[in-house]
Amino acid sequence: MSTPLRGTWRLCVTTGDARPRYEAAYALAFCGLRAAEILGLAWADLDEGRTVATIRYQLAGSGPKATRVQLKTAASEQAVPLPPFVTSRLIAHHAEQLRERFAAGVPTEESLVFVTPRGLPVSHSWLTQHFQDLLKAADLPKMRLHDLRHGAATLLLGAGVHPRVAQQLLRHASSKTTTEIYSHVTAAQERQAAEVLEAALAG
C-alpha cells in the first residue's frame, strides 16, 4: 500500500475533527465497505460484539428524505467479518452516540450507525467533503473516499491473501476487479524484487 494511503489512514483515526463520530466510518471504508453501505448501516446489522456486519442496504438520498435501499447485486449482500481495529472504534462510537443523545435529551432508539447530531442520516456528499478537508488539512494527496476500499484490496493481496478470498471479503461482483488489483500488486512486487537484485549485484 502506498505511503499516501498509510498517511491517510493515520489521519482519519487520529485527527480530533474526525473523532468520535466519523472515525469508525473511515475505519469501515478502510476495511472494504463502500460509502453508501457505511451510511446505510444500522446498529441492528451488527452482531452484539460488533465483530460482524451484515451488509444488505445502502443509503439513498440525504436528510429527512434519505432511505435505505437494497444493494444492487447479490454478491454485495453478505456478512462481513470486522477486524479488531474496526470493532473497537464502533464500540467507542456507539458509547459516544448514546452519551450525546442523553445529554441532548433526545430518544435513544437505535437506527443508523452514522447520523448527524440531530439524528438525521449523514449525507454522502458531506462525508466525502469531510474526507477531502482532512486530506487537505494534512497536506496529503487528493483521493476518493473509495480509494480506502481499493487500498484494503491492495493490502490484502500484497500480504499474500488469495485473490478468491479477497474477492469474497471485499464483495467484488466480478473476479476481474480483484484480478486487476492482483496484477497491479504483483507487478509492484516484481519491480521491488528487481531493485533488490540490482542492489545485491551492485554491492
C-alpha positions in Angstrom: 0.0 0.0 0.0 1.3 3.4 -0.9 2.7 5.8 1.7 0.0 8.5 1.0 -2.7 5.9 1.8 -1.0 4.9 5.0 -0.8 8.6 5.9 -4.4 9.0 5.1 -5.3 6.1 7.5 -3.3 7.6 10.3 -5.0 11.0 9.7 -8.5 9.5 9.7 -8.1 7.8 13.0 -6.1 10.4 14.9 -7.5 13.7 13.9 -9.7 15.3 16.5 -12.1 16.6 13.9 -12.8 13.0 12.8 -13.4 11.6 16.3 -15.6 10.2 17.6 -18.5 10.4 15.1 -16.7 9.6 11.8 -13.6 7.7 12.9 -15.5 4.4 12.7 -16.8 5.3 9.3 -13.4 5.7 7.9 -12.3 2.5 9.6 -15.1 0.7 7.8 -14.1 2.2 4.5 -10.6 1.1 5.0 -11.6 -2.5 5.6 -13.6 -2.6 2.3 -17.1 -1.1 2.7 -18.4 1.3 0.2 -19.5 4.8 1.4 -23.2 4.2 0.7 -23.0 0.9 2.6 -21.4 2.5 5.6 -24.0 5.3 5.7 -26.8 2.7 5.3 -25.5 0.5 8.1 -27.9 0.2 11.1 -26.9 -1.0 14.5 -29.2 -4.0 14.0 -26.9 -5.0 11.1 -24.1 -5.6 13.6 -23.7 -8.5 15.9 -23.6 -7.9 19.7 -19.8 -7.9 19.8 -19.5 -5.5 16.7 -17.3 -8.2 15.1 -19.6 -8.9 12.1 -21.5 -6.5 9.8 -24.4 -7.9 7.7 -24.3 -5.7 4.6 -27.8 -5.6 3.0 -28.6 -2.0 2.3 -27.1 1.3 1.2 -28.3 4.8 1.8 -30.0 6.8 -0.9 -30.7 10.5 -0.6 -29.9 12.6 2.4 -31.6 14.4 5.4 -35.2 13.5 6.3 -35.8 12.1 2.8 -32.9 9.6 3.0 -33.9 5.9 2.7 -32.2 2.6 2.9 -32.4 0.6 -0.3 -31.3 -2.9 -1.0 -27.9 -3.4 -2.7 -27.8 -3.8 -6.5 -26.1 -7.2 -6.6 -26.5 -10.4 -4.6 -22.7 -10.6 -4.3 -22.6 -7.5 -2.2 -25.1 -8.9 0.3 -23.3 -10.9 2.9 -21.9 -10.9 6.5 -18.5 -9.2 6.6 -16.1 -10.1 9.5 -14.7 -7.0 11.0 -11.1 -6.7 12.2 -10.4 -5.6 15.8 -9.4 -2.1 14.8 -12.9 -1.5 13.4 -14.7 -3.2 16.2 -13.0 -1.1 18.9 -13.9 2.1 17.0 -17.6 1.0 16.6 -17.9 0.3 20.3 -16.4 3.7 21.2 -18.7 5.3 18.6 -21.8 3.7 20.0 -21.0 4.7 23.5 -20.4 8.3 22.4 -23.6 8.4 20.4 -25.6 7.3 23.5 -23.9 9.9 25.7 -24.7 12.6 23.1 -28.3 11.7 23.0 -28.7 11.5 26.7 -27.1 15.0 27.0 -29.4 16.4 24.4 -32.5 14.8 25.9 -33.5 13.1 22.7 -34.7 9.5 22.2 -32.1 6.8 22.3 -33.7 4.4 19.9 -31.0 2.9 17.7 -31.3 3.2 13.9 -28.4 4.1 11.6 -24.9 3.8 12.9 -23.9 7.2 11.5 -26.3 10.1 12.0 -25.9 13.9 12.5 -26.3 15.5 16.0 -30.0 15.9 15.1 -30.3 12.2 14.4 -30.6 12.5 10.6 -28.7 10.3 8.1 -25.3 11.6 7.1 -25.1 12.9 3.5 -22.8 11.0 1.2 -21.6 14.3 -0.3 -21.0 15.7 3.2 -18.9 12.7 4.3 -16.9 12.9 1.0 -16.2 16.6 1.5 -15.2 16.0 5.1 -12.7 13.4 3.9 -11.3 15.8 1.4 -11.0 18.5 4.0 -9.0 16.2 6.2 -6.6 15.4 3.4 -6.1 19.0 2.5 -5.5 20.0 6.2 -2.8 17.3 6.5 -1.2 18.2 3.1 -1.9 14.7 1.8 -2.6 13.9 -1.9 -6.2 14.2 -3.1 -8.0 10.9 -3.3 -11.5 9.5 -3.3 -13.1 8.0 -0.2 -13.5 4.9 -2.3 -9.7 4.7 -2.6 -9.6 3.4 1.0 -11.5 0.4 -0.2 -9.1 -0.1 -3.0 -6.2 0.3 -0.5 -7.7 -2.5 1.5 -7.7 -4.8 -1.5 -4.1 -3.8 -2.3 -3.0 -4.5 1.3 -4.7 -7.9 1.4 -3.3 -9.1 -1.9 0.1 -7.7 -1.1 0.2 -9.6 2.1 -0.4 -12.9 0.2 -4.2 -13.3 0.7 -5.5 -15.5 -2.1 -7.4 -13.4 -4.8 -10.5 -15.5 -4.4 -10.6 -14.9 -0.6 -10.0 -11.1 -1.2 -12.8 -11.1 -3.7 -15.2 -12.7 -1.3 -14.2 -10.4 1.6 -14.5 -7.2 -0.5 -17.6 -8.5 -2.3 -16.4 -7.7 -5.8 -19.2 -8.7 -8.2 -16.7 -9.8 -10.7 -13.4 -11.6 -10.2 -12.0 -9.3 -12.9 -11.8 -6.4 -10.5 -9.8 -8.4 -7.9 -7.6 -9.9 -10.7 -6.7 -6.4 -12.0 -5.7 -5.3 -8.5 -3.8 -8.5 -8.0 -1.9 -7.9 -11.3 -1.0 -4.4 -10.1 0.3 -5.7 -6.8 2.3 -8.5 -8.4 3.9 -6.0 -10.9 4.9 -3.8 -8.0 6.4 -6.8 -6.1 8.3 -7.9 -9.2 9.7 -4.4 -9.6 10.8 -4.4 -5.9 12.4 -7.8 -6.4 14.4 -6.4 -9.4 15.6 -3.5 -7.3 16.7 -5.8 -4.6 18.6 -7.9 -7.1 20.2 -4.8 -8.6 21.3 -3.6 -5.1 22.8 -7.0 -4.3 24.8 -7.2 -7.5 25.9 -3.6 -7.4 27.1 -4.0 -3.8 
